[in-house]
Amino acid sequence: MASPFVELDIGGRIVKVTNPDRVYFPARGETKLDLVDYYLSVGDGIVRALRDRPCMLHRYPEGVGGEKIYQKRLPKGAPDWVQTAEVSFPSGRTADELCVTELASVAWAVQMSTVEFHPWHTRRPAVEKPDELRIDLDPQPGTGLEDAKRVAQLVREVLSDLGAIGWPKTSGNRGIHIYVRITPDFGFREVRRAALAFAREVERRAPAQVTTAWWKEERGQKVFVDFNQNAKDRTIAAAYSVRGFAHGPVSAPVTWDELPDAETEDFTIATMPQRFAHLGDVHAAIDDVHFDIQPLLDWADRDEADHGLGDAPYPPNYPKMEGEPMRVQPSRARKPPPADA
């Protein structure tokens, strides 16, 4: 008979895991308890990635083949030692989201059926001031991970020109994420504007391989640099977060030297514990240096003054922003009447 629960002592906190034998990842048969054990095995890494950040949870109560719940508010029944951070959304509503301060709170979230952790790029002491610029390389149809890896090397060159340090990881799916720690001196709008200027510079250097076009119909077979991942309340999977697929892939931090040979399938809940035991957290120094985004804001001013490149559309759930262009895909936009009409 399957065990109804197990109790784990994690840093002096007792976490009760119910239904520990429920299969969450059918490709190899890993269970809910296997998922808890995975996160414990990469504890320093996942806590570093999440520490003090408001965090949206992707929950799968029946395993990754079942219903997916996007959980912004802290699930009910949390112990009093689980911390939260209050955030506001573009709609004006607010919520208390999970704010990881210790490994036990990660395990408790898994007990609540969390598979994926999606943190904000701000921290609780300054929840409106991002300390992380996120470069999301998203291969479009007709392209793939190899294309994203080539663009990532160009991203590294642009960062080097700026005197900034980027920290790459696989997305756990088809793309590449690169994080840059920044000084938390600006709000979401400025950081997004800086990310857009950076993306346009990458596109300028490799226009045949890179696009910043927000509308999918305009992207072609290129790698999209998703600047909108830096907007308020936009989140991506954390470093060391498992993704909700049958084979249990992990969004895996890698070094720049490893990246050209990295493959998504190399990093799963079955393989990452041994890698982490051998290498530790390869992003352990990520918080040592913070970059000032003012040069990127200067690039944004240059793009607007010299090239007429202003803002780009926000995602559809955002209120209309000042200076934002028309938010309708080009093929559906109303055409002006003929000049002789």
N, C-alpha and C positions, 0 to 999 in steps of 0.2 A: 504494500500500500504506500502511495506517495506521501511524503512528509507534508503536513499542513503548513508548517512554518519552520524557520530556523532563526536563531538570534545571534547576531554578530556584535562583538565588542570592537568598536572603531574609535580609537583615541579616547577611550573612556565613555563613549556614548553607546548605548545599546540600540541597535537597529534591528527590528523584527521584519523578516522577509517572508511574506506569505506566498503560497503557491510557488515555491522555489523550483519545482520540477517542470513548470510550464515551459514548453518549447517556444522560444522567441525567434530563433533563426533556423528555419527548416533545412537549409542546405547541408548543415553538419549536425543539426540537432542541439545546438547550444540552448541552454535554459535561462530563465530569469536569474537564477543564482549564478550561473556562469557569467552573465552580464555584470552582476555586482562584483564578482571576483575580478573581472577584467578591469573595471574602474579602480578597484583597490590596487591592482598591479601597476597602474600608471598614476597613482595618487598624486605625487608631486606635480606631474605635468597637467592633469586635468584641473587641479586646484589653482595652479598658476594661471591657467587660461581663463578661469572663471572668477577668480577672487575679486570680491566686492563689486561685481558687475550684475546689474539686473539681467535676469535670464528667462527667456521663453523656453518652455519644455515641449518636446514632441513626444507624446505618450501613445503607447500601443498596448492597451489592456489585454489583448488576446495574442500578442506577438506581432511581428512585423507584417504578417499576412492579413491582419485584421484591421479594424477601424483605427484611424490616426486622429488624435486629438491635439489641437494646437492650444496649449495652456499658457496663458499670459499671467493670470492671477495665481498666487500660491494655492495649491490644492488644499482642501480642508483637512483637518486632522493633523497638521504639522506639530511636532514637538516644540516646546518653547525655546529650544536652542537653535532652531532653524531660523536664519536671518532673512530679512526682506529689504527691498528698496522700493520706495514709491516713485513711480514714473508717470509722466503724462504722455498721451498719444496725440497724433495730429488732429484727431477728432475733438480734443479737449477733455476727454475722459481720463481718469487716473486709475492706477492699480498698484497693488503691492506685489512685486514679482520676487521669486526666489533670488537670494543674493548669497552665493556660496562663500563661506569663510573657513570651512574645514571639510575634510574628506567625508565625515559622517553625513553631512547634508547632501552630498552627491549620492551616497548609498541610499539615503532615505528617498530621494527623488526617483531612483531606480525602483525601489519598493513601490512607489506610486505609479509604476509602469513607464517611467521615462526611459527612452532609448537615446534620443538626441538632445544635446544642450546647445542652445542658440543665444549667446550673450550679446548684450549691447556693447557698443564701443565707447562707453563711458563707465565711470565707477561711482559708487554710492556717495562719496564726499562731494562730487561735482557732477551730478547726474545729467546736467545740460551742457557739459563741456567735454567733448570726446578727447580721449588720450590715445586714440588709435585710428590711423587711416588705413582703410581696407581696399586692396586692389584685387578685384575678383575677375579672373580670366575665364570667360564662359564660352566654350567652343560651340559654334552654331552648326546646324545641319550641314554635313559635308566636311566638317573638320572634327578633330578629336583631341585627345590628351597630348599627342606628340606636337600638334600645332600650339596648344597652350604652353607647353614646355619651352618651345622656341620663343614665343612672345615673352615668357617669363625672363629669359636671358636679356631681352631688350629692356624690360622693366628694370632689371638689375643695373643696366648701364645708365638709364635715366636717373635712378636713385643715386648712383655713384656720382653723377654729374652734380647732383644737389647736395652731396655730402651726407646722404641719409642711408640708413641700414634697413634692408628688407628681410623678413623672415618668412620663407616659403613653406607651404604645406599642400598636400593633396586635398581636394575637396571631399574625397570619399566617393565621388561619382566620376564626372568627366573633366572637371576643371582644376584650376590651380588658384589658391589664395595666397596673397603676400601681405603680411602685416607690417606696418611701420608705426612704432611708438612715437607719439607727438606730444608736445607740451600742451596741456589743457587750457589754452588761452582763448579759444574761440568756440562759438556755438556750432550747432549742427549745420546751419546754412553755409557758414564760411568753410567748414571742413568739407562739405559736399562740393562747394565751388572749387576748392583746392583739388579735390579728387577728380573733378571734371577737367580741370586744366592739365593735370598729370596725364589723364587718359588721352586727351587730345594731343599731347606731345608725343606719347607712344604711337598714336595713330599717324601723326605727321612723319615719323621716322620709318614707318612700315605700312603705308596705306593699302598695300595689296594683301596684307595679312591681318590687319587690325581694324576694328570699327568702334566708334562711339555712338552709332545711330541707335536711338532708343526704340524706334519702331522696327519690329522684326522683319517687315517686308523690305526694309532698306539695308539690312545687315549683310546679305549675301553669305558666301561661304568663307567667313572670317571668324576671328576670335573677338568676341564682344568684351570690352572693358566696362564692367557694370559700375559706373560711378554712383548710381543711386543706392548702392549698398552702404553708402555713408550718410544717407538721410536718416532723420530721426525715426526710431522704432523699426529700422530694417536690421535684420540679424542674419548671420550665417553660422554654420556649425562650428563649434569651438575646436581648437586643437585637441586631439585625443577623443573627440566625440565619436561615438559609433553612429553609423547611418542606418536608416530603416530599410535595409534590403536583406534578402534571404541569406546571403553569405556573410553578413556582419562586417562590412568594410568600415574602416576607421579614417577619419580626416587626420592624416598623419603628418606631423612636422618632419621636415627633412632639411638637410644642409644643402647649400647651393651646389656643392660637389656631387651630392647624391641625385639631385633633381633630374639631370638628363636621362638617367637609367631607371628612375622610379616608375612603377606601374601601380595603378590603383589596387589591383588584386594582391599586391605584395603585403598590404597592410590590413589585417583583419583582427577581430578579437581573439583569433587563434594564434596569430603570429606576433602581435604587438607586445604582449607581456615579455617574451624572450628578448625582443629588441630593446625594450625599455630597461630590462634588467642588465643588459650588456652595455648600452650607451647612455642610459639615463635620459633626461629631457634635453634634446638637442637644441631647444629654444630656451634653455635655462637663463641665458643672458639677455633675453628680450627686453627686460625693463631697465637695463643699465644705461641706455642712451635714448633721449627723446629729441625729436626733430622739430624745429620751428617751421611752420607751414607758410610763413610770410612770403618766401620766394615763389611758392605756388600761387598765392593770391596775386602776386605781381605778374605772373604768367597769365592769370585770368584777365587782369586789366589789359595786358598787352593784346591778348586774343580778341578782346572786345573792341579795343581802339584801332588795332591794325588790320584785323581780319573780319570784323563784324560778327564775331562769335560770342553771343550772349549766353543766357542760361539755356538749359535743356529741360524737357518735360520731367515732371515728377511722376511717381506711380499714381495710379488712378484713385487710390483711397485718400490722397492728400488734398487739402483745400487748395484752391488756386493760389499760387505764390506770386509775389510781386516780381515782375520782370520775366516771368515764365512764358515761353511761346505757347501757341495754340496747342491744346492737349487733345489732338485727334489725329489718327493715323493718316498719312498723306493721301492714300487712295480713297479715303472717305471725306476729305476736306472739300468744302464748297469751292468751286472754281470761280474766279472773277469773270464777269460778263465780258464778251468781246469788246474791243475798243470802239467799234462802230455801231454797237447796239443802241 
